[in-house]
Amino acid sequence: MEIREFQDLMRQIYYQRDQQRGLAGTFVWFAEEVGELAKSIREGNRENHGEEVSDVLACKSG
């Protein structure tokens, strides 16, 4: 699956919820996900990297 296809899928699944959360709420959620990825990298938790990267990519659904 290409990144754009993944993003389109995330938009189909999460767009309505993101709209209801609003820009500020969605940005805070995104920042939280980036923080989780940074923590995983800092701690060397390689098993968790893929999941955290996926969460960050899913944020670009709109």
C-alpha positions as CSV (number, residue, x, y, z in Angstrom):
1,M,0.0,0.0,0.0
2,E,1.3,3.5,-0.9
3,I,1.3,6.2,1.7
4,R,-1.4,8.2,-0.2
5,E,-3.6,5.1,-0.2
6,F,-3.1,4.7,3.6
7,Q,-3.9,8.4,4.1
8,D,-7.1,8.1,2.0
9,L,-8.2,5.1,4.1
10,M,-7.5,7.0,7.3
11,R,-9.6,9.9,5.9
12,Q,-12.5,7.6,5.2
13,I,-12.3,6.1,8.7
14,Y,-11.5,9.2,10.8
15,Y,-12.5,12.3,8.9
16,Q,-15.8,12.8,10.6
17,R,-14.4,12.4,14.1
18,D,-11.5,14.8,13.3
19,Q,-14.0,17.3,12.1
20,Q,-16.0,17.1,15.3
21,R,-12.8,17.4,17.4
22,G,-11.9,20.6,15.5
23,L,-8.5,21.9,14.4
24,A,-7.1,22.6,17.9
25,G,-8.2,19.2,19.2
26,T,-6.8,17.4,16.2
27,F,-3.5,19.3,16.5
28,V,-3.1,18.3,20.1
29,W,-3.9,14.7,19.2
30,F,-1.2,14.9,16.5
31,A,1.3,16.4,18.9
32,E,0.6,13.6,21.3
33,E,1.2,11.0,18.7
34,V,4.5,12.6,17.6
35,G,5.5,12.6,21.3
36,E,4.8,8.9,21.6
37,L,7.0,8.3,18.5
38,A,9.8,10.4,20.0
39,K,9.6,8.5,23.2
40,S,9.7,5.1,21.4
41,I,12.8,6.2,19.5
42,R,14.5,7.7,22.5
43,E,13.9,4.5,24.5
44,G,15.1,2.3,21.7
45,N,11.8,0.5,21.7
46,R,12.1,-0.8,18.1
47,E,9.0,-3.1,18.4
48,N,6.9,0.0,18.9
49,H,8.3,2.2,16.1
50,G,6.0,0.9,13.3
51,E,2.9,1.4,15.3
52,E,3.9,4.9,16.4
53,V,4.9,5.9,12.8
54,S,1.5,4.6,11.6
55,D,-0.3,6.7,14.2
56,V,1.6,9.8,13.0
57,L,0.8,9.1,9.4
58,A,-2.8,8.5,10.2
59,C,-3.0,12.1,11.5
60,K,-2.7,13.3,7.9
61,S,-6.1,12.1,7.0
62,G,-7.6,15.4,6.1
